[in-house]
């Protein structure tokens, strides 16, 4: 899955809901700001951004012509999405003090799971048996103990 298609099709609407939730909760409903949550969110988002940077760096090494199986791609077939869904987006929800923003994470997760099958089929067509073996070895989003690639 290219990083451009990930950001525009899957993650973009989720980030939009997070920002809209921030506006609704903080400027319309005037909820109390949770300062400790903002600090935790900053750390959480920083961890997600670090993972995102490492994943993008590894992806660029392949330059779109080879199957990337190193770095974070050795433990997740979609580390860019995982970094966003599990790190950046929750951290941003905490920083922006929005509970509604959690719906953005759910929307992005739904979009991902509804489109990932087509992306994996395309990768299997392009890389053949190499991708099938990679798919069996590596988890879809996060590594699970005693689990295979699904």
C-alpha positions, -999 to 999 in steps of 0.1 A, spaced: 0 0 0 16 33 -10 20 60 16 0 84 -6 -30 61 -9 -29 54 29 -30 90 39 -56 102 14 -81 73 14 -78 57 48 -63 81 73 -75 115 60 -111 111 70 -101 98 104 -79 128 111 -108 150 99 -131 135 125 -104 140 152 -101 177 143 -139 182 141 -143 165 175 -117 189 190 -136 219 176 -170 205 188 -158 195 223 -134 224 231 -150 254 213 -187 246 213 -192 224 244 -162 241 262 -151 209 280 -124 211 307 -89 206 294 -71 176 308 -35 188 310 -20 154 321 -38 138 291 -21 163 268 13 154 282 6 117 279 -8 123 244 24 141 234 45 112 244 22 87 228 21 107 195 59 111 196 62 73 198 38 69 169 57 95 148 90 78 155 75 45 142 60 63 112 94 78 103 111 45 106 85 28 84 86 55 58 124 54 57 123 16 52 97 20 25 118 45 6 147 21 5 125 -2 -17 116 27 -40 83 9 -49 100 -18 -70 107 -44 -44 89 -61 -15 101 -44 17 106 -70 44 131 -52 67 128 -28 96 92 -25 109 80 -44 78 96 -75 94 69 -74 121 40 -56 104 28 -57 68 13 -22 74 35 -4 99 25 31 85 -12 24 93 -3 8 126 18 38 136 -11 61 128 -39 40 143 -21 30 174 2 60 180 -3 92 162 -41 93 162 -47 84 199 -20 108 209 -36 135 189 -70 128 205 -54 132 240 -35 164 230 -66 179 214 -88 168 243 -114 150 222 -134 119 230 -153 123 197 -120 119 179 -120 82 189 -146 79 162 -120 91 137 -97 62 147 -126 38 143 -134 53 109 -98 49 98 -96 14 111 -128 5 93 -115 20 61 -83 1 64 -99 -33 70 -124 -28 42 -96 -19 16 -67 -40 28 -79 -72 10 -77 -55 -24 -42 -40 -16 -29 -74 -6 -43 -91 -37 -25 -65 -58 7 -71 -39 3 -109 -43 -2 -104 -81 29 -83 -83 53 -103 -60 38 -138 -62 51 -165 -39 74 -141 -22 45 -121 -9 25 -152 1 55 -163 22 58 -128 37 21 -128 44 23 -161 63 53 -148 84 43 -113 93 12 -99 110 -12 -75 93 -9 -47 118 8 -57 150 27 -88 160 7 -113 179 23 -140 200 19 -175 186 1 -161 156 9 -162 119 6 -135 93 -31 -130 93 
